[in-house]
């Protein structure tokens, strides 16, 4: 029985890791796509367009299978997650990327995992495992190193403020989402949060209609891409993985996003990073690897990170 349980846990771990990889790659591509689309769509209109596409696609999947409607107590964290992570985060990030290059924005937003680890330690009882702390500090050092060698060599103050606002919204949203995943399917949680975010962005509907009428067809397809892949697919794979690991460790995984974004920005937008950015990316990878190490079992399991649900 123990062997079968171990194999099942191993399979779950592999699936969660695969889901995390999908999320990281698609979120990195989102920073580049937002930077590109931002020339024709304003921040609010782009947020609404992306979230509408994501909500429609996720809803189509949700309503093809049996659903578990949230309990009364689930709506508060759902509203927090939807309004902050899907609503405020998207508007703030889109506005920031109209002032900063994609790589710099990705690096600044990635102060979020440190905030997630801190909030999860206090509010979710996940504690502060040594490898998580060491890995987060190392990865954050990589983010700082990349930030000091951004492609433009400087960062507009307002863009930095918007990125920090996006990071705070992202962190609070993840911590609000984590307990929901123990009671509700990841797909359903993602759809509801995305729909709440889309509703919160409805004041931008007139702007979206006007800008979509003036935009090139290729740009509109990029908006659909943002809604279908970095939103509908990536947020679902994120929730799937988050349900099977701690919020702190899952948040630390997103430190992989900045180096990938810098590479894609260089490849697709001709935003060339400085040499120090490569060293920062390597430090990010090392930090993520450390933070993902499983702690050794001790006689006091309560001191460990909370176990993932089956």
N, C-alpha and C positions, 0 to 999 in steps of 0.2 A: 504494500500500500504506500509506504514511504517513497519507494522508487517511482511509482506511478505519479504520486503527487509532485515529486521533484521534476519529472519530465514535463508535467502539465505546467508547472511554474516556469520551467525553462522555455517552453513554447510561448507562454504569455510574455516572457521577457523579450524574446526575439521579435514577436509581433509589435510590442510596445516600442522597441528600438527602431524597427522599420518604420512605424508610424511617425516617430520623432524625426527621422531622416527626411521623410516626405514633407513634413511641416517646415523644417528648417530650409530646405531647398526652395520651396514655393514662397515662403516669406522673404527669402533673400531676393527672389525674382520680383516680388511685389515692390520693393524699394526702388528698383530700376524702372519698373513699369509706371509707378506713380510719378517719378521724375520726368519720364517721357510724356505722359498724358497731361501733366500739369501745365503744359504750354497751351492747351486748348480747353481744359476744364478747371474751374475754380475748386477750392478745397471742399466746400459743402456739397456742390453738385456731384463731384467725383465720389464722395462718400455715399451719397444717396444712391447713385447709379450702381456702384459696386455692391452695396448692401441689398438693394432690390433684386439684383441678379442672384446673389447668394441665397436670399430668403426663398425665392421662387424655386430654385434648384433643390435646396434642402427640404422645403415643404413637399415637393413632388416625391422625394424619397421617404419622408416621414409618413405620408398618408398612403403608402403602398404596403404598410405593415402594421401590426397591432401597436397601439400607442398607450403609454402610461401617463395620464394627465398629471401635472404637478400638484402636490398638496398645497394647501393654503400657505403653509410656512415656507414653501419653496419659492414663492413669488418675489419675496424681498431680495434674496441673493440673485435671482434671475434678472430683476430690474437693475440691480447694481451692475451686474456683469454686462447686460445689454446696453445700458446707457453709457457706462464708462468705457468698457473695452471696445465695443462695436461702434458706439456713437462718438464720444469725445476723442477717443484714441485716433480714429480714422480722420476726423476733421483736423485735429492738431497736427498729425503726421503729414497729411496732404499739404497743409499750409506751410509747415516747416520745410518740406522738400521743394517749395517754390523759392526758398531762400538759401538752401544748402544742397550740396551734391548728395547723391544717394548713399555713398559710403559713409560720409560723415553723419548723416541722419541715422543710419543703422547703428553706428557706434554709440551715438548719444542715447538713443532709445534703449540700448542694452545696459543702462544702469538699472533697468527694470528687474532683471533676475535677482540682483542683490536686495531690492525692495521686497520681491516675492519671498525670498528666503527669510528675511527679517519678519515680515508679516505672518508667514506660515509658521515660523518658530513660536511666535507669541500667540497667534489666534487659532491655529489648527493643532497645536501641540506637537508639531513635527520636531521640535528641538533644533539644536545646532550641531549636527555631527561634524567632527573635526575635518573630514575629507571635504565636506561641503563648504566649510568656511575657507579652508586653504585653497580649494579649487576656484571658488568665487573670487577671492582676492587676486589670485594669479590671472584669471580670465579678465577681471576688471582692469588689472594692470595692462593687459594687452589692449583692451578697448581704449584706455587713456593714451597708450603709446601710438595707436593708430590715429587717435584724434589729434595728436600733436603734429601729425604728418599728413593731414588731409590733402586732397588733391588741389585745393585752392590755397592752402596754407593759412586760412582764417575761417571763422564761422560768424555769421551775422548774429548779433545778440538776440534778436527776436526769434530767429530760427532755433537757437539753442533753448530758449525759454519754452517754445512750443514742443520741442523734442522731450524736454524734461516733463512737461505736462502730459505728453503721450505716455511716457514711461510710468508715471505715477498711476494714470488711468489703467494702463495694462496690468500693473502689479495688483491693484485692488480688484480688478476684474478676475484675474486668475485665482486669487485667494477666495473670492466669492463663488467661483465656479466649482472649485475642488469638492466641497461637501455635497453638492448637487449630484455629482457623478457617482456617488455611492448609492443613490436612490433612483436615478433616472438614466436612460440610455444616452450615450455621448451624442448621437445624432440628434436626438430630440432637444437636448440642452443647447446644442449649437444653433439649431433652427430657431428656437424661441428667443435666444439672446440676439441672434442676427436680425430677427423680425422686430424686436424691441428697438435695436439700434436704427433700423430703417425707418421706423415710425418717428423716432426722435429727430431724424434728418428731413422729415417731410417739408418743413419750411423752406428747404432749398429746392423744392420741386419746380417752381417757375424758372429758376436759374438753370436747372438741369435741362428742361425742355428747350430753352433758348440756346444754350451752349451745344446741346446735341444736334440741333438743327444746323448750326454753323460748323460743326466738327467734321473732319474727314472720316470716311468710312473705316479706315484703318485704325484711327484713334478710338472710335466707338467699339471696335473689336477688342482693343486693349482693355477697355472698361469691362467688357463682358469676360475677358480672361481674368481680370482681377476678382470679379464676382464668383466665377466658376471654380478657379483653382486656388489662389491664395486665401480666398474666403471660404467658400462652401467645402472644398476638399480639405484644405490645410487646417482649418479650425476644427473639423471633425476628427482628423487624424491626431491633432493635438489633444482633444478631449479624450480620445481613446487611450492615448499614451498616459495622459495625466491621471486617468482612473486607475492605472496600474503602477504608479510610482508616486513619490512625494512631490509636492508643488515646488519645493526648493530645488530638487534635482532636475525636474523637468524644466524649470525656469533657467537653470544654468546651461542646459543644452542649447538655448537660443544664443549663447555666446558664439556659436558657429555662424550665425547669420552675418555679422559684419565682414569677416574675410571673404565669404561667398559673394556678398553684395559688392565689395570692392572689385573682385574679379569680374563679375558680370557688368559692373559699371565701366570698367576698363574695356571690356570686350564689346559692349553694345552702345555705350554713350561716349566713349573716348575720354573718360575721366581717369586719368592715370594716377595711381597712388604713388606716394614717395617711398623710397626704399625702406624706411623705418616701418611702414605699414605691414610689410611682410613679416618682420620680426614680431609686430603686435599680433598678427594673425596666428603665428605659431604659438605665441603665449596663450592666446585664446583657446586653441586646440588642446594644449597641455592642461589648462585649467579645467576645461570641460571633462577631459579624461579623468582627472583627479576627482572631480565632484561626482562622477558617475560610479566610482568604486563603492562596492557594498561594504558597510561597516562589519567588523568582526563581531560575532555573537558574544555576548557577555552574560553574566548571571543576572543582569538587571535590564531586561528587554524594554522596560518603560523608558529607558534613557535613549533608545534608538529612534530612528525615524519611524513614524507610524507606518504600519504595513499597508500595502495596497490591497484593496478589496478583491475577492475572487471574481 
